[in-house]
């Protein structure tokens, strides 16, 4: 593949560099009309419905299974690698497929058992709008894969594995000859971090603009497949439900629209982003499970007090039927979350990725629920507790720890990773950056933390806290102080049962282990270093980086 790649970009930080780029990006917007819009319409070639958008895009959908079989943009075919079409999951199989035109909109409806899927085209646009309505588990996961032909876009990004000939884990994690690792799992981005994914050559851009994920699971910080590239071509994903390191039950119902957008090289128009897209034109199309914007509600909060202004705060809404989130304004904590389905939701305020407040809020159709200022009690943020020493900070992530950033787009065995072993000295100024973000039973269990106590501190009992963000194979910390006092093996908290630490995700269920260390465990010499050894306890897991492990949020010894 040749060309250059745009990584997934956050809407609030992306700025187009030139007027030309802005103009080409705007061509993907819903208001852009092409001079050739008179050709808008569809035909039947016997095997496929052929849709001409009246712009520069013609696409085909199979009449037998609902696959996208052709994506022809300015005369170049982009669809297809390895002989496969673009489709829900790995292809639905035999389905009922119908087509209808209503004015300037064409809708293709695909029914496969209880699952319904839709493609829509708008006159003069180089976009394909998609919805997927999953009613039950008869289809295992929920994803749409846009399969792109080889040779069209650059193919050596962090989530690419064409040039990684050695399989190192589960047939989906690979190593290049230089020791760097590649996998389709290594996207680097949480759902909250991006509005679209895709590639550009500079003159052609192919993108998937994500939906609002209201019927997905995992919340704003969930990480999942976004794209991958191989020798046969590339795949762009819209993941609507995925079980890897999943913290929530699957939600059912209509998801979308998400959009396949073709541009002249620029980013897709911001008017397509989930936060800005209004689909009043889709209100009367008869899409199963569709809820019009006018039948949705909004939640607005006047502010949040008790925040640590060094951190970003996010407000999430969730119940068994839907999930939403929005950023709290840095200056005062104001937030607004629109487009919410009516219902009662648990409202959660996150400091970074750590829940520090929960409440309940009711949303009504067409209404705005205004909340008074939310006060976060000091006791809800573990960072507020007085500590003798602290490694890291309580933000719900391993941010700042050794290898933490790399692990969102690489395997722990990657040549770029610093050594997973090595002891830590409190007061050195490098205690956080020297402490590994992950601990494994078979890799670095027994890491030692050295620290001093004053005479007064060593004469008293203290509480030791270790916060974790996820665990693999029930890995949890057991501690030994000064080789004389050993904690009990704690019970494992509820965590996802799949891989996590090796597939770019530390996002599980935050949990704090506490240990009551008696005064008798400390050294009485005020100048001596006490030792804290942290072991990973579990009878599960296999070996090396698939042995039982855990991700670290913070460690502290309370005063």
C-alpha positions in Angstrom: 0.0 0.0 0.0 1.2 3.5 -0.7 0.3 7.0 0.6 0.0 8.5 4.0 -2.3 7.8 6.9 -4.3 10.0 9.2 -4.6 8.5 12.6 -7.9 8.7 14.4 -8.4 12.3 15.4 -10.4 13.9 18.2 -12.9 16.3 17.0 -12.1 19.0 19.5 -8.4 19.1 18.6 -8.4 18.7 14.8 -7.7 21.7 12.7 -7.4 21.5 8.9 -4.1 23.0 7.7 -5.2 24.7 4.5 -8.3 26.1 2.9 -7.9 23.5 0.2 -8.0 20.7 2.7 -11.0 22.3 4.3 -12.7 22.5 1.0 -12.1 18.8 0.1 -13.2 17.7 3.5 -16.4 19.7 3.1 -17.3 17.7 0.0 -18.2 14.8 2.3 -20.8 16.8 4.2 -24.5 16.2 3.9 -25.2 19.6 2.4 -22.7 19.3 -0.5 -24.3 18.8 -3.9 -22.4 17.7 -6.9 -22.9 19.2 -10.4 -23.7 15.6 -11.4 -26.4 15.1 -8.9 -28.9 14.5 -11.7 -27.5 11.0 -12.0 -28.6 10.1 -8.5 -30.6 6.9 -8.4 -30.3 3.1 -8.4 -30.3 0.2 -10.7 -30.4 -3.6 -10.4 -27.7 -5.6 -12.1 -29.2 -8.9 -11.2 -26.9 -9.7 -8.3 -26.6 -6.3 -6.7 -28.5 -3.0 -6.1 -26.2 -0.4 -7.7 -26.5 3.1 -6.1 -25.2 6.2 -7.9 -24.9 9.0 -5.3 -24.9 11.7 -8.0 -21.5 12.8 -6.8 -18.3 10.7 -7.3 -19.4 7.6 -5.5 -21.2 4.5 -6.8 -21.6 1.5 -4.5 -23.2 -1.9 -4.8 -25.0 -4.0 -2.2 -25.6 -7.8 -2.7 -29.3 -8.7 -3.1 -28.7 -12.1 -1.4 -26.7 -11.3 1.7 -26.5 -7.5 2.2 -22.7 -7.3 1.7 -21.2 -4.1 0.3 -19.7 -5.6 -2.9 -18.3 -2.4 -4.6 -17.2 1.0 -3.5 -16.2 2.9 -6.6 -14.9 6.4 -6.0 -13.9 8.6 -9.0 -13.5 5.4 -11.1 -11.3 3.5 -8.6 -12.5 0.4 -6.8 -11.7 0.6 -3.1 -13.8 -2.4 -1.8 -12.4 -5.8 -1.2 -9.4 -7.6 0.0 -8.7 -11.3 0.2 -11.8 -12.0 -1.9 -14.0 -10.7 0.9 -16.8 -8.1 0.8 -17.6 -5.4 3.4 -20.3 -6.5 5.8 -21.7 -6.9 9.3 -19.5 -9.3 11.2 -17.9 -11.7 8.8 -20.9 -11.7 6.6 -24.5 -12.4 7.5 -25.3 -15.0 4.9 -28.7 -15.4 3.2 -30.8 -12.3 3.9 -33.8 -10.4 2.6 -32.6 -7.3 0.9 -34.9 -4.5 -0.4 -34.4 -1.0 -1.8 -36.5 2.1 -1.9 -36.1 5.7 -3.0 -37.7 8.7 -1.2 -36.9 12.0 -2.9 -33.2 12.6 -2.4 -32.6 9.5 -0.2 -32.1 5.9 -1.1 -32.5 3.2 1.6 -31.4 -0.4 1.3 -32.8 -2.7 4.0 -31.2 -6.0 5.0 -33.0 -8.5 7.2 -31.2 -11.5 8.6 -33.2 -13.3 11.2 -33.8 -10.8 14.1 -31.0 -8.5 12.9 -31.7 -5.6 10.6 -29.1 -3.5 8.8 -29.4 -0.4 6.6 -27.5 1.5 3.9 -28.6 5.0 2.9 -27.4 7.4 0.2 -28.1 11.1 -0.1 -28.1 12.9 -3.5 -24.8 14.6 -4.2 -22.9 13.1 -1.3 -19.9 10.8 -1.3 -21.1 9.1 1.8 -22.8 5.8 2.8 -24.9 6.0 6.0 -25.3 2.8 7.9 -27.4 1.6 10.8 -27.4 -1.8 12.5 -30.3 -3.1 14.7 -29.3 -6.1 16.8 -32.2 -7.6 18.8 -30.4 -10.6 20.5 -27.3 -12.7 20.6 -28.1 -14.7 17.4 -25.2 -12.7 15.9 -22.3 -13.0 18.2 -20.7 -9.5 18.2 -21.7 -6.4 16.4 -19.2 -4.8 14.0 -19.1 -3.5 10.5 -15.9 -4.1 8.5 -15.1 -2.0 5.5 -12.6 -4.1 3.6 -10.2 -2.1 1.4 -8.1 -3.3 -1.5 -4.3 -3.6 -1.1 -2.0 -1.1 -2.6 -4.2 2.0 -2.0 -2.9 3.3 1.3 0.2 3.2 3.4 0.5 0.0 5.4 2.9 0.3 8.3 1.1 2.0 11.1 0.9 0.9 14.8 -2.2 -1.2 14.1 -0.8 -2.6 10.9 0.7 -6.1 10.7 1.7 -6.7 7.0 5.4 -6.4 7.9 5.2 -8.6 11.0 5.9 -12.1 9.9 6.3 -13.8 13.3 3.2 -14.7 15.3 3.7 -14.2 19.0 0.2 -14.5 20.5 -3.1 -16.1 19.5 -2.7 -15.7 15.8 -3.5 -11.9 16.0 -0.4 -10.4 17.5 2.8 -10.3 15.4 6.4 -9.2 15.6 8.4 -7.5 12.9 12.0 -8.4 12.2 13.1 -5.3 14.1 11.3 -6.5 17.3 8.4 -4.0 17.0 4.9 -5.6 17.4 1.8 -5.2 15.4 -1.9 -6.2 15.9 -5.3 -5.1 14.8 -6.0 -4.6 18.5 -3.4 -1.8 18.9 -5.5 1.3 18.1 -4.1 3.6 20.8 -7.5 5.3 21.1 -10.4 5.1 23.5 -13.9 5.6 22.1 -14.0 9.1 23.6 -10.8 10.0 21.7 -11.9 9.8 18.1 -14.7 10.7 15.7 -13.4 8.8 12.7 -10.8 6.4 11.5 -9.3 5.9 8.1 -6.6 6.6 5.6 -5.6 9.3 3.1 -3.2 9.5 0.3 -3.4 13.3 0.3 -5.7 13.2 -2.7 -8.2 10.6 -1.6 -9.5 9.9 1.9 -11.5 6.9 3.0 -13.0 7.1 6.4 -15.5 5.5 8.8 -17.2 8.1 11.0 -18.3 6.4 14.2 -21.8 6.5 15.6 -22.6 7.8 19.1 -22.2 4.2 20.5 -25.4 4.6 22.5 -26.2 0.9 22.2 -22.5 -0.2 22.5 -20.9 -1.2 25.8 -17.9 -0.4 27.8 -18.3 3.4 28.3 -16.2 6.3 27.1 -12.8 4.8 27.8 -13.3 1.5 26.1 -10.7 0.4 23.6 -11.4 -1.8 20.6 -10.5 -2.6 17.1 -10.4 0.4 14.8 -8.6 -0.7 11.7 -6.0 -3.1 10.5 -3.9 -3.7 7.4 -2.4 -6.9 6.0 -0.8 -8.1 2.8 -4.3 -8.5 1.3 -5.5 -5.1 2.1 -7.0 -3.1 5.0 -10.1 -3.1 7.2 -11.9 -0.2 8.9 -14.1 -1.1 11.8 -17.2 0.3 13.5 -17.4 -1.8 16.6 -20.8 -1.7 18.1 -20.2 -4.5 20.6 -17.0 -6.3 21.3 -16.3 -8.8 24.1 -12.6 -8.3 24.5 -11.9 -6.9 28.0 -15.5 -5.8 28.1 -16.9 -4.5 31.4 -20.6 -4.4 30.6 -23.4 -6.6 29.4 -24.3 -6.3 25.7 -26.9 -3.7 24.8 -29.4 -4.3 22.0 -31.2 -2.0 19.6 -30.5 0.3 16.7 -27.0 1.8 16.4 -26.1 4.5 13.9 -25.8 6.2 11.7 -22.1 5.6 11.2 -20.8 6.7 7.9 -18.4 5.5 5.1 -17.1 8.8 3.8 -14.9 9.4 0.7 -13.1 12.7 0.3 -10.5 14.5 -1.8 -7.9 13.7 0.9 -9.1 15.8 3.7 -10.9 14.7 6.9 -14.6 13.9 6.7 -16.8 16.8 7.3 -17.4 17.6 11.0 -21.1 17.8 10.1 -21.0 13.9 10.0 -19.6 13.5 13.5 -22.0 11.9 16.0 -22.1 15.1 18.1 -23.2 17.3 15.2 -25.1 14.9 12.9 -28.8 15.5 12.7 -30.8 12.9 10.7 -34.2 14.5 10.4 -34.1 13.4 6.8 -34.1 9.8 8.1 -37.2 10.3 10.4 -39.6 8.9 7.8 -37.6 6.1 6.3 -39.1 3.4 8.5 -35.8 2.2 10.0 -36.5 -0.3 12.7 -35.8 1.1 16.2 -35.1 4.6 15.0 -35.8 7.4 17.5 -36.0 10.9 16.0 -34.0 13.8 17.5 -37.2 15.4 18.6 -38.0 12.4 20.7 -34.7 12.5 22.6 -33.7 14.6 25.6 -30.7 16.4 27.1 -28.9 16.5 30.4 -27.1 19.7 31.4 -25.1 20.3 34.6 -24.3 23.9 35.8 -21.0 22.8 37.2 -18.9 20.3 39.3 -17.1 21.4 42.4 -14.4 19.5 44.3 -12.5 18.7 41.1 -8.7 18.4 40.8 -8.1 20.9 38.0 -5.0 18.9 36.9 -7.3 16.3 35.4 -10.0 16.2 32.7 -13.4 15.2 34.0 -16.0 13.3 32.0 -19.7 12.7 32.8 -21.3 9.5 31.8 -24.9 8.3 31.6 -25.7 4.6 31.5 -28.5 2.1 32.0 -29.1 -1.3 30.6 -30.5 0.2 27.3 -28.1 3.0 26.4 -24.9 4.9 27.3 -23.7 8.5 26.7 -21.0 10.8 27.9 -19.7 14.4 27.6 -16.7 16.4 28.8 -16.9 18.7 31.8 -15.7 22.2 31.1 -12.3 22.8 32.6 -13.2 26.2 34.1 -16.2 25.2 36.1 -17.3 21.6 35.3 -20.3 22.6 33.1 -21.5 19.8 30.9 -24.2 19.0 28.4 -25.2 15.7 26.9 -27.7 15.8 24.1 -29.5 13.2 22.0 -30.3 10.9 25.0 -33.1 8.3 24.8 -35.8 8.8 27.4 -35.2 6.9 30.6 -33.5 6.9 34.0 -29.7 6.7 34.0 -26.9 6.4 36.5 -24.8 9.5 36.2 -21.1 9.0 36.9 -18.4 11.7 37.1 -15.0 10.5 36.2 -11.7 12.1 37.2 -9.6 10.9 34.4 -11.0 7.4 34.2 -11.7 7.0 37.9 -15.4 7.3 39.1 -15.6 9.8 41.9 -19.3 10.5 42.0 -22.5 8.7 41.0 -26.1 9.8 41.0 -29.3 9.3 39.1 -31.0 11.4 36.4 -34.2 11.1 34.5 -34.4 12.1 30.8 -37.7 12.9 29.0 -38.4 13.2 25.3 -37.9 16.7 24.0 -36.9 18.0 27.4 -33.7 19.2 29.1 -32.9 18.0 32.6 -30.9 20.7 34.3 -28.8 19.6 37.3 -27.6 21.9 40.1 -23.9 22.0 40.8 -22.5 18.5 41.6 -20.2 18.5 44.6 -17.6 15.7 44.7 -17.0 14.8 48.4 -13.3 14.9 49.3 -13.5 11.3 50.5 -14.6 10.2 47.0 -11.2 11.0 45.5 -8.5 8.7 47.0 -5.8 11.3 46.1 -7.2 13.5 48.9 -6.1 11.1 51.6 -3.0 12.1 53.5 -0.1 9.8 52.4 3.4 9.2 53.7 4.3 8.4 50.1 2.5 7.7 46.9 3.5 6.2 43.6 1.4 7.5 40.7 -1.9 9.2 41.3 -5.5 8.1 41.5 -6.9 8.7 38.1 -8.2 5.2 37.1 -5.4 4.5 34.6 -1.7 3.5 34.7 -0.7 6.9 33.2 2.8 7.9 34.1 4.0 4.4 35.0 6.8 2.7 33.0 5.6 1.6 29.5 2.1 2.8 30.1 1.7 4.8 26.9 3.4 2.1 24.7 1.1 -0.6 26.0 -1.9 0.9 24.2 -0.3 0.1 20.8 2.2 -2.6 21.4 2.7 -6.0 23.0 4.6 -6.2 26.3 7.4 -8.1 24.5 8.0 -5.2 22.1 11.6 -4.1 21.7 10.6 -0.5 22.5 9.4 -1.5 26.0 11.7 -0.7 28.9 12.6 -3.6 31.2 9.6 -4.9 33.1 11.8 -5.6 36.1 13.8 -3.3 38.4 13.2 -2.0 41.9 11.8 1.4 43.0 13.1 3.9 45.6 10.5 6.3 47.1 11.9 9.8 47.1 14.1 9.3 44.1 11.9 11.4 42.0 11.5 8.6 39.5 9.4 6.2 41.5 6.4 6.4 39.2 8.2 6.3 35.9 10.4 3.4 37.2 7.4 1.4 38.4 6.0 -0.9 35.6 2.4 -0.2 34.6 1.7 -4.0 34.6 2.7 -6.8 36.9 2.7 -10.5 35.9 3.1 -13.6 38.0 5.7 -15.0 35.5 7.4 -11.8 34.5 8.0 -9.3 37.3 6.2 -10.5 40.4 8.1 -9.6 43.6 9.1 -6.1 42.5 10.6 -4.2 45.5 9.7 -0.7 46.7 12.2 0.9 49.1 11.1 3.6 51.5 12.1 5.3 54.7 9.9 6.1 57.7 10.4 8.5 60.6 10.5 7.2 64.1 7.0 8.3 64.7 5.7 6.7 61.5 7.4 3.4 62.2 5.8 3.2 65.6 2.3 3.1 64.2 0.2 0.8 62.0 -0.6 2.1 58.5 -2.9 1.3 55.6 -1.3 0.4 52.3 -3.4 0.8 49.2 -2.9 -0.6 45.7 -5.3 0.5 43.0 -5.7 -1.6 39.8 -7.6 -0.9 36.6 -8.0 -4.5 35.3 -6.6 -7.9 35.8 -5.9 -11.0 33.7 -6.6 -14.5 35.0 -7.5 -13.2 38.4 -4.1 -11.6 39.0 -4.1 -9.6 42.3 -1.4 -8.2 44.6 -0.1 -9.9 47.7 2.5 -7.9 49.7 5.4 -8.7 52.0 6.9 -6.0 54.3 10.5 -6.3 55.4 10.4 -10.1 54.7 8.6 -10.5 58.1 4.9 -9.6 57.5 2.9 -11.1 54.7 -0.6 -10.1 53.8 -3.4 -12.6 53.1 -4.1 -13.4 49.5 -7.0 -11.0 48.6 -10.1 -12.2 46.9 -10.1 -11.3 43.2 -12.5 -8.5 42.2 -14.8 -8.8 39.2 -12.9 -8.3 36.0 -13.3 -9.2 32.3 -12.3 -12.8 31.6 -10.6 -12.2 28.3 -7.2 -11.0 27.3 -6.4 -7.3 28.2 -2.9 -6.4 29.0 -1.5 -7.9 25.8 -4.1 -6.5 23.4 -3.7 -2.8 24.2 -6.2 -2.4 27.0 -5.9 -1.7 30.7 -9.6 -0.7 31.0 -11.4 -3.1 33.3 -13.0 -2.4 36.6 -11.1 -0.1 38.9 -10.5 -1.6 42.3 -8.5 -0.7 45.4 -6.8 -3.4 47.5 -6.2 -2.3 51.1 -3.7 -3.9 53.6 -3.6 -3.1 57.3 0.1 -3.3 58.1 0.9 -3.5 61.9 3.5 -1.3 63.5 5.6 -4.4 64.2 6.3 -4.8 60.5 8.3 -1.6 60.2 12.0 -1.1 60.8 12.7 1.0 63.9 15.8 2.5 62.5 14.6 5.8 61.0 17.5 5.9 58.5 16.9 2.4 57.2 15.0 1.5 54.1 11.9 -0.6 54.6 11.0 -3.0 51.8 7.7 -3.6 50.2 7.6 -6.6 47.9 4.6 -6.9 45.6 3.7 -10.3 44.3 1.0 -11.4 41.8 -1.1 -14.1 43.3 -3.3 -16.4 41.2 -3.6 -20.0 40.2 -4.8 -19.1 36.7 -3.1 -18.0 33.6 -0.3 -19.7 31.6 3.2 -18.3 31.2 5.1 -15.1 30.5 2.8 -12.2 29.5 -0.2 -14.5 29.5 0.4 -15.4 33.2 -1.9 -13.8 35.7 -1.4 -10.1 35.7 -2.8 -6.7 36.7 -2.6 -3.1 35.7 -1.6 -0.5 38.3 -3.4 2.8 39.0 -1.7 4.0 42.2 0.1 2.7 45.3 0.3 4.6 48.6 1.0 4.3 52.3 -1.4 6.3 54.3 -0.3 8.5 57.2 
